[in-house]
Amino acid sequence: MKKLTQHVDYLFRDIPENEQKNAVKQEVLENLEEKTMNLMAHGKAEEDAINKVVLDFGDIDDLL
């Protein structure tokens, strides 16, 4: 799920490095991966599942 990792890295690119950032990034990534796996378990292709999860997640501004 390299695409998800790259997406999360991109979302957090402008936030200064610190422990809280790393913890939130990890939590976001785990949630996106879990949702992707769930969609795949229900028959979606991996790329389609990743794209849906990324679109559903939205913008980092909501999280901040």
Z-matrix of the N, CA and C atoms (Angstrom, degrees):
N
C 1 1.448
C 2 1.532 1 110.01
N 3 1.290 2 113.28 1 44.33
C 4 1.455 3 120.25 2 -179.03
C 5 1.531 4 111.61 3 -58.62
N 6 1.326 5 116.56 4 -34.79
C 7 1.459 6 120.49 5 -179.41
C 8 1.529 7 111.02 6 -61.50
N 9 1.322 8 117.33 7 -38.76
C 10 1.461 9 120.62 8 178.24
C 11 1.526 10 110.91 9 -66.42
N 12 1.316 11 116.49 10 -42.59
C 13 1.469 12 120.54 11 178.43
C 14 1.516 13 110.27 12 -60.94
N 15 1.320 14 116.48 13 -44.16
C 16 1.466 15 120.29 14 179.02
C 17 1.522 16 110.93 15 -63.70
N 18 1.315 17 116.87 16 -39.17
C 19 1.463 18 120.73 17 179.43
C 20 1.532 19 110.89 18 -64.67
N 21 1.316 20 116.82 19 -45.38
C 22 1.469 21 120.50 20 -180.00
C 23 1.536 22 109.80 21 -64.48
N 24 1.321 23 117.33 22 -42.39
C 25 1.469 24 120.43 23 176.54
C 26 1.524 25 110.57 24 -58.28
N 27 1.325 26 116.58 25 -42.03
C 28 1.462 27 121.46 26 179.58
C 29 1.529 28 110.59 27 -64.15
N 30 1.317 29 117.51 28 -43.73
C 31 1.461 30 121.14 29 -179.06
C 32 1.528 31 112.20 30 -60.96
N 33 1.324 32 116.21 31 -36.35
C 34 1.466 33 121.01 32 -174.74
C 35 1.532 34 112.62 33 -97.32
N 36 1.316 35 118.10 34 10.39
C 37 1.468 36 122.11 35 -172.45
C 38 1.525 37 113.76 36 -59.82
N 39 1.326 38 118.87 37 -33.50
C 40 1.459 39 121.73 38 -175.08
C 41 1.529 40 113.83 39 -92.96
N 42 1.312 41 116.58 40 0.57
C 43 1.463 42 120.57 41 -178.74
C 44 1.528 43 108.14 42 -93.75
N 45 1.340 44 116.44 43 130.26
C 46 1.472 45 119.15 44 -179.14
C 47 1.530 46 112.11 45 -58.96
N 48 1.319 47 115.24 46 144.88
C 49 1.466 48 121.17 47 -179.65
C 50 1.530 49 110.29 48 -67.03
N 51 1.319 50 115.44 49 130.49
C 52 1.460 51 122.38 50 171.40
C 53 1.524 52 108.09 51 -166.04
N 54 1.315 53 116.43 52 174.28
C 55 1.463 54 120.59 53 -176.12
C 56 1.524 55 112.12 54 -63.75
N 57 1.317 56 116.80 55 -38.76
C 58 1.463 57 120.26 56 -179.04
C 59 1.530 58 110.54 57 -64.27
N 60 1.333 59 116.96 58 -42.91
C 61 1.460 60 120.38 59 178.06
C 62 1.520 61 110.46 60 -58.94
N 63 1.322 62 115.85 61 -47.22
C 64 1.462 63 119.79 62 -178.44
C 65 1.527 64 111.84 63 -63.01
N 66 1.319 65 116.94 64 -38.68
C 67 1.465 66 120.80 65 179.06
C 68 1.532 67 110.86 66 -66.15
N 69 1.322 68 116.42 67 -44.16
C 70 1.466 69 120.10 68 -179.92
C 71 1.524 70 110.37 69 -66.82
N 72 1.344 71 117.23 70 -42.24
C 73 1.467 72 120.58 71 177.29
C 74 1.519 73 110.80 72 -57.48
N 75 1.323 74 116.81 73 -44.99
C 76 1.462 75 121.13 74 -179.27
C 77 1.521 76 110.82 75 -63.50
N 78 1.322 77 116.74 76 -42.25
C 79 1.462 78 120.63 77 -179.95
C 80 1.529 79 110.67 78 -65.30
N 81 1.322 80 117.10 79 -43.44
C 82 1.465 81 121.09 80 178.48
C 83 1.522 82 109.79 81 -61.55
N 84 1.322 83 116.67 82 -46.50
C 85 1.452 84 120.82 83 -179.43
C 86 1.532 85 111.13 84 -60.48
N 87 1.325 86 116.97 85 -44.75
C 88 1.468 87 120.64 86 179.20
C 89 1.526 88 111.15 87 -61.26
N 90 1.336 89 116.66 88 -41.20
C 91 1.469 90 120.14 89 179.17
C 92 1.526 91 111.16 90 -65.45
N 93 1.328 92 116.98 91 -42.99
C 94 1.460 93 120.17 92 179.15
C 95 1.521 94 111.15 93 -64.56
N 96 1.323 95 116.65 94 -41.13
C 97 1.467 96 120.30 95 178.69
C 98 1.525 97 110.90 96 -64.30
N 99 1.320 98 116.46 97 -41.91
C 100 1.465 99 120.62 98 179.73
C 101 1.527 100 110.89 99 -62.73
N 102 1.322 101 116.97 100 -44.73
C 103 1.460 102 120.86 101 178.92
C 104 1.525 103 110.99 102 -64.25
N 105 1.331 104 116.22 103 -38.90
C 106 1.469 105 120.38 104 178.04
C 107 1.521 106 110.38 105 -62.69
N 108 1.314 107 116.49 106 -46.69
C 109 1.471 108 120.36 107 179.79
C 110 1.530 109 111.10 108 -62.06
N 111 1.311 110 116.52 109 -37.69
C 112 1.460 111 120.96 110 178.70
C 113 1.528 112 110.30 111 -63.86
N 114 1.323 113 116.91 112 -45.11
C 115 1.464 114 120.18 113 178.20
C 116 1.527 115 111.16 114 -63.35
N 117 1.316 116 116.65 115 -40.04
C 118 1.462 117 120.93 116 178.81
C 119 1.526 118 110.62 117 -65.22
N 120 1.328 119 116.39 118 -36.43
C 121 1.461 120 120.52 119 178.24
C 122 1.533 121 111.32 120 -65.84
N 123 1.325 122 115.02 121 -23.22
C 124 1.466 123 120.12 122 178.65
C 125 1.526 124 111.99 123 -98.34
N 126 1.326 125 116.39 124 17.20
C 127 1.452 126 119.80 125 169.92
C 128 1.516 127 117.80 126 103.44
N 129 1.324 128 118.63 127 -4.78
C 130 1.470 129 119.96 128 179.09
C 131 1.519 130 109.96 129 -75.85
N 132 1.314 131 115.94 130 145.05
C 133 1.458 132 121.00 131 173.06
C 134 1.522 133 108.38 132 -69.11
N 135 1.335 134 116.95 133 152.78
C 136 1.463 135 120.90 134 -175.55
C 137 1.529 136 111.87 135 -55.27
N 138 1.313 137 117.63 136 -49.05
C 139 1.469 138 119.90 137 -177.58
C 140 1.525 139 111.66 138 -62.81
N 141 1.327 140 117.07 139 -40.96
C 142 1.467 141 121.09 140 177.74
C 143 1.530 142 110.86 141 -64.02
N 144 1.317 143 116.12 142 -41.70
C 145 1.462 144 120.62 143 179.46
C 146 1.529 145 110.82 144 -63.71
N 147 1.317 146 116.47 145 -44.79
C 148 1.472 147 120.36 146 179.30
C 149 1.522 148 110.15 147 -61.75
N 150 1.323 149 116.67 148 -46.54
C 151 1.470 150 120.05 149 -179.64
C 152 1.522 151 111.73 150 -60.27
N 153 1.324 152 117.02 151 -41.71
C 154 1.463 153 120.35 152 179.17
C 155 1.525 154 111.12 153 -64.78
N 156 1.315 155 116.60 154 -43.43
C 157 1.461 156 120.41 155 -178.69
C 158 1.530 157 110.32 156 -64.14
N 159 1.314 158 116.68 157 -42.24
C 160 1.472 159 120.92 158 179.57
C 161 1.528 160 109.84 159 -63.26
N 162 1.318 161 116.95 160 -44.99
C 163 1.470 162 120.04 161 179.26
C 164 1.522 163 111.50 162 -64.62
N 165 1.320 164 116.66 163 -42.14
C 166 1.463 165 120.60 164 -179.50
C 167 1.525 166 112.04 165 -66.47
N 168 1.328 167 116.93 166 -32.24
C 169 1.462 168 120.17 167 -178.62
C 170 1.522 169 110.38 168 -65.43
N 171 1.308 170 116.19 169 -42.17
C 172 1.455 171 119.87 170 177.48
C 173 1.514 172 112.09 171 85.67
N 174 1.319 173 114.22 172 -145.10
C 175 1.462 174 122.93 173 -171.45
C 176 1.519 175 110.64 174 -100.07
N 177 1.304 176 115.84 175 151.46
C 178 1.467 177 122.12 176 179.59
C 179 1.530 178 111.51 177 -66.26
N 180 1.311 179 117.99 178 -23.12
C 181 1.470 180 121.36 179 -178.73
C 182 1.517 181 111.36 180 -58.35
N 183 1.328 182 116.78 181 -35.87
C 184 1.466 183 119.76 182 178.33
C 185 1.521 184 111.29 183 -63.21
N 186 1.331 185 115.77 184 -37.25
C 187 1.453 186 121.10 185 -179.02
C 188 1.525 187 111.60 186 -73.04
N 189 1.322 188 115.95 187 -38.01
C 190 1.464 189 120.19 188 -178.55
C 191 1.511 190 110.09 189 -68.51
